[in-house]
Amino acid sequence: MARSTSKDAEDLFRALWSAYSATPTNLKIIDLYVLFAVFTALIQVAYVALVGSFPFNSFLSGVLSCVGTAVLAVCLRIQVNKENKEFKDLAPERAFADFVLCNVVLHLVIINFIG
């Protein structure tokens, strides 16, 4: 029974990988950016767990910056995806401009929070 479960999991991962390899390059770049932001947030959380959180507002600012940027990048990915029918009329340039503007506002708030 365990072999069929591992075989099913293998088949599932192969199907996911083959479907993802058909994804356009611009969406893969956005995915890498999201992974980098999440990985950076995890490094910051690990640092606080191991070393301590003396300037706690700096820790919160860093993690919120990473998480907020990742969320905005996911929103950009949703808007730029050509297979998404809800945003067919939205130009990719407009979606990127919204992403940049929201990032500027996010980081202004974060800089204000640091002090």
N, C-alpha and C positions, 0 to 999 in steps of 0.2 A: 504494500500500500504506500509506503514512503517513497518508493521509486517513482510511482506514477505522479505523486505530488511534486517531486523535484523535477520530473520531466515536464509537467504542466507549467511549473514556474519558469523553466528554461524556455519553453515555447512562448510563454507570455513575454519574457524579456526580449527574445528574438523578434517577436512581432512588434513590440514597442520600439525597438531599435531600428527596425526596417521602416516603420512609419515615421520615426523622427528623422531619419536620414533624408527623407523627402521634404523636410521642412526647409523653407528658403533661408539663405545665409544671413540676411538681416535679422531674422527672428532668432537664429542661433546666437548671433552676437549679443542680442538683448538678453537671451537666456544666460550667457556667460557673465554678463554684467550683474544680473540678479544673483547668480551663484557667488560671485565675488563679494557683493554687498552682504549677503547672508553669512558667508565665511568670515568676513571681517568682523561682523557682529558677534559671531561665535568666539572668535579669538579674544575680543574684548571681554566677553563674559567669562571666559576661562581665565584671563588675566586677573579679573576682579576676584574670582573664586580662589585663585592661588596666592595672589599678592595682597589684595585688600582694595578697598574703595575709598581711599582718603579724599580725593576731590570727587565726591559722589556726583556732583552736577556735571563734571566733565565726562564721567562714565555714562550717565544718562544721555548726555548730548551726543556722544559718539554712537551709542547703540541706537538711539532714536534717529540719528542721521542715516545710519546704515539701513535700518528697517524702513524708514520713510522713503529713502531712495529706491529700495527694492520694490516697494508697493507702487511707487510712481512708474518704475520701469515695467512692471507687470501691466499697469494700465496702458502704457505706451505700446506694449506688445499686443494687447487686445485690440487697440485702435488701428495698428499698422497691419495686422493680419488680414490678408485679402479674402480669406475664407469666412471671416466674421461678417455676417450680413447686416448687423446693426450699425456698422460704421462704414458702409459702402460709399457714402457721399463725402466722408471726411478725408481730406487730402493728407498724405503722410507728412508733408511739411507742416501742416497745421497741428497734427498730433505731436510732432517733435517740438514745435514752438510751445505748445501747452506743457509738455514735459519739462522744457528748460525753464519756463516761467514758474511752474510749481516748485521746481528744485530751488530756484532762487529764493522764493518765499519761504520754503522749508528751512533753508540754511540761514536766512536772516533771522528766523525765529530761534533756531538753534544757537546762533552766535549771541543773540540777545539773552538766551537762557544761561549761557556760560557766564556772562557778566561782562 
